[in-house]
Amino acid sequence: MNLDQLRKICVDLPGVTEQIQWEDDLVFKVAGKMFAVAPLEPARLWLTLKADPEQFIELTERPGVVPAPYLARAKWIAIETPDALPPAEVEALLRKSYQLVVDKLPRSVRQSLASKPAGGKRTKKKAATKARKTKLAGKRGRR
């Protein structure tokens, strides 16, 4: 699996945004909470994501999968290379990571995600523009 395939899987999930953080890491978030990180430049780790707590130990005992630096205590794993796991398993792990994060969101946020179509990726700029328009519309209504 390459970065473009990984990106397609992530951005097709409802409410997912992507941004570059920490200079060269592509971070995928849902409702502002990250669920996957992939470096844009060659690095020691290929993909970092949240794991099911029950599967964490099992996954990290596999070759090519390690506890994620700085995030292992929160049950995050890091996959060392794109070919360490089959693509179908990586996709399942990405979807599970997304779902683990969504499950911890407030009910109102989860419900709004359920009503959004998949693939609705908004950048910070678009979100800020929409927020300004909403704020202006609210001011006009109070006059």
N, C-alpha and C positions, 0 to 999 in steps of 0.2 A: 504494500500500500504506500502511495506517495502522499506528499503534503496536500496536493489538490484533491485527492480522493478523501482524505481525512477532513479537509475543510468542507467539502460538499456534504458529508455526513452530518457535521456539526451545524452548519448554517441552515440545513433543512429541518432542524428541530424547532418547534414553536418558541418564539421569543428570544432566540439566540442572537447575541451580538458578538462581534469579534473586534479586537483591538491589539495594537502592538504595545507591549509593556516591557519594562526592564531592557530597553534598547533594541533587542532583536528576538523577543518571544511573542508568538502569536497566541493570544489568550482568548478562549471562548467562554462566554458568560451567559447566564440566564438570570434575569432580574438583578443584574449587577454582581452576581455570585459566580465565581469561576468554577468550571467543571473540567476543563482540559487546557493544557499548555503545550505548545510545540515550538521548538526553536526554528528560526528562519535561516540561521547559519548552521553549518555542521557543528555538532556538540556531542558531548559524552552520552547524553540521553536524548532519545528521539521524541518521546511523548510522555507526559505526566498527566495522570487523571485520578479522580476519586474512585476508590474501590469499595465494594460491599464489605463491611466489617467482618462478616463471616468468611469471606473469600480471601481476605488480605494475606493471611499467613500462607495459604495454599498458593496464591499467585506469586508471592515473593520467593517461594522455594523453587520456582521454575527458572530454567536458564534464560537469561536475557531480561528478567523482570526483577527489579530491586525496590526496596522501600524508597519512596521519593525523598530526596534531601529536603530538609526543613518542613516537610509536610507529612512525614510518615506517621507521626503521632495522631494525625487526623485521618489516618487510613488511606493515604494516597500512595499510588504505585508509580514507578517510572519504567517505561519500556525502553531498552537500550538501543535497539535497531528496528527498522521497519519490518524486517523478516523474522523477528524473534517470536512472533505469534502469527497465526493465520489471519488474513484480512477479515474474515467473517467474525472471528473472535474479537479482534480489535474493535470492529463496529459494535458488537454486543457490549463490550466494556465501555465504549463511549456513550452508548445509549443508557447503560446502567448508571454511569457517572452523572449524566444529565438528570436522570430520574431521582437519584439520591439527593441532588441539590434541590430539585423542584419539590420533593417531599418535605423539605425543611422550611419552605417558604410559607408565609402567611396564607391562609385560605383564600383571601380576596385576590392575591397575586396569582395563586394557582388557578383560580377560576378565570381570571383574565387571560392567562396563557392558554387555557383550554379553548377559549373562544377565538384565539388568533390562528390564522392559517399558518402552516409550517412554512419555513423559508422567509419569515418576516424579519430579515436582518436590518436593523437601523444603526446608523453610525451615531456617534455622540453629537455631531453637527446637526443631523436631521432631528434627533431627539430634542436638542436645545431649541431649534427653530419651532418645532411643534409646541414646546412648553411656552415659548414667548407668545405664539399665536393664541394659545388657550388663555394665557394670562391677560392678553389684550382684549379678547372676547369677553372675559369676565368683567373687566373694567368698563367696557362699553355697556354691558347689561345693568350696571349699578347706577348709571347716570339718570 
